[in-house]
Amino acid sequence: MKRRCKDSIFIKKINLKGFKLTFRSKYRAADIESKKNSIVPGALFEISKSDEKKLDIYEDFPILYKKYYFTYYGKKVMTYTMTKKTVFTFPTEHYLNIVKQGYKDCKLNKEYLKIALSNF
C-alpha cells in the first residue's frame, strides 16, 4: 500500500462480513463477491484524495473495478469490486505472492486466502 499510496495510514484490520474473496478476469486479480455467512479479512487505511486518484488509475476504475461503499462503525468506507463477475481464475504466482505479503504485513488470517484458492 505504501508504494502506491505514500500518504496512506494503516488504521486496523477488519472483517468484511457477507462477502468472500475470489480471483477472476483475464488479469487473475482479487475481487470480492456477496456470500452469506462468509468473511473477507482486510485492512482499513486512511488515504488522501490524491492517493485515491492513484488507486483509481491502478485499479482501472471505472472499467475493471467500481467503488463499493459501506459503513463501518459509523464511518463511510470504500473498497473496489470488479465490474464484470467472471468465473474464478487462479492468480499468477507473482500476484499471489503480493497478496500473501499483504496478508502478512497486515497480520490477516491466511485461512480465508486458502479457502478462496481452493474454490477452483
C-alpha positions as CSV (number, residue, x, y, z in Angstrom):
1,M,0.0,0.0,0.0
2,K,2.8,2.4,0.9
3,R,4.3,2.0,-2.6
4,R,1.0,3.1,-4.3
5,C,-0.3,5.5,-1.6
6,K,2.5,7.3,0.1
7,D,0.1,9.2,2.4
8,S,-1.8,6.1,3.5
9,I,-2.2,5.4,7.2
10,F,-2.9,1.8,8.4
11,I,-5.8,2.0,10.8
12,K,-6.6,-1.6,11.7
13,K,-7.5,-5.0,10.3
14,I,-11.2,-5.6,9.7
15,N,-13.5,-8.4,8.6
16,L,-16.0,-7.7,5.8
17,K,-19.0,-9.9,6.6
18,G,-21.2,-11.3,4.0
19,F,-18.5,-11.4,1.3
20,K,-15.9,-13.9,0.0
21,L,-12.6,-13.5,-1.7
22,T,-12.2,-14.7,-5.2
23,F,-9.8,-14.2,-8.2
24,R,-11.1,-13.5,-11.7
25,S,-10.8,-11.8,-15.1
26,K,-8.1,-12.1,-17.6
27,Y,-5.8,-10.4,-15.1
28,R,-6.5,-13.1,-12.5
29,A,-6.9,-10.4,-9.9
30,A,-8.6,-10.3,-6.5
31,D,-12.2,-9.5,-6.1
32,I,-14.9,-9.9,-3.5
33,E,-18.5,-11.1,-4.0
34,S,-21.5,-11.4,-1.8
35,K,-21.8,-14.7,0.1
36,K,-23.9,-15.3,3.1
37,N,-22.1,-16.4,6.3
38,S,-18.7,-15.6,4.8
39,I,-15.9,-13.2,5.7
40,V,-13.1,-11.4,3.8
41,P,-10.4,-10.2,6.1
42,G,-8.9,-6.9,5.1
43,A,-7.0,-3.8,6.2
44,L,-8.6,-0.4,6.8
45,F,-6.4,2.5,5.6
46,E,-7.0,6.3,5.7
47,I,-6.0,7.7,2.3
48,S,-5.7,11.1,0.8
49,K,-7.7,12.3,-2.2
50,S,-4.5,12.2,-4.3
51,D,-3.9,8.6,-3.2
52,E,-7.4,7.7,-4.1
53,K,-6.8,9.1,-7.6
54,K,-3.7,7.0,-7.9
55,L,-5.6,3.9,-6.8
56,D,-8.3,4.6,-9.3
57,I,-5.7,4.5,-12.1
58,Y,-4.0,1.4,-10.7
59,E,-7.4,-0.4,-10.3
60,D,-8.5,0.7,-13.8
61,F,-11.6,2.5,-12.3
62,P,-14.3,2.5,-13.6
63,I,-13.5,-0.1,-16.3
64,L,-12.2,-3.1,-14.4
65,Y,-13.3,-2.1,-10.9
66,K,-16.0,0.0,-9.5
67,K,-16.1,1.6,-6.0
68,Y,-18.2,-0.1,-3.3
69,Y,-19.1,1.9,-0.3
70,F,-20.3,0.6,3.1
71,T,-20.5,1.9,6.7
72,Y,-18.1,0.6,9.3
73,Y,-18.8,1.8,12.8
74,G,-20.5,4.8,11.5
75,K,-17.7,5.7,9.0
76,K,-18.1,5.7,5.3
77,V,-15.6,3.1,3.8
78,M,-14.7,2.3,0.2
79,T,-13.3,-0.7,-1.5
80,Y,-13.1,-1.8,-5.1
81,T,-15.1,-4.6,-6.7
82,M,-14.9,-5.9,-10.3
83,T,-17.5,-4.6,-12.7
84,K,-17.8,-8.0,-14.5
85,K,-18.2,-11.1,-12.4
86,T,-16.3,-13.7,-14.5
87,V,-15.5,-17.2,-13.3
88,F,-12.7,-18.0,-10.8
89,T,-9.3,-17.8,-12.4
90,F,-6.2,-18.9,-10.3
91,P,-3.9,-15.9,-9.8
92,T,-0.4,-15.9,-11.2
93,E,2.4,-16.8,-8.7
94,H,3.7,-13.2,-8.8
95,Y,0.3,-11.7,-8.0
96,L,-0.4,-14.3,-5.3
97,N,2.9,-13.5,-3.6
98,I,1.9,-9.8,-3.5
99,V,-1.4,-10.8,-1.9
100,K,0.3,-13.1,0.6
101,Q,2.7,-10.3,1.5
102,G,-0.3,-8.0,2.2
103,Y,-1.8,-10.6,4.4
104,K,1.5,-10.9,6.3
105,D,2.0,-7.2,6.6
106,C,-1.5,-6.6,8.0
107,K,-1.5,-9.8,10.1
108,L,-4.6,-11.1,8.4
109,N,-5.9,-14.6,8.8
110,K,-4.5,-16.6,5.8
111,E,-7.1,-19.4,6.2
112,Y,-9.5,-17.2,4.2
113,L,-7.0,-16.9,1.4
114,K,-6.5,-20.7,1.4
115,I,-10.3,-21.1,1.2
116,A,-10.5,-18.7,-1.8
117,L,-7.7,-20.6,-3.6
118,S,-9.4,-24.0,-3.0
119,N,-12.6,-22.9,-4.8
120,F,-11.4,-23.6,-8.3
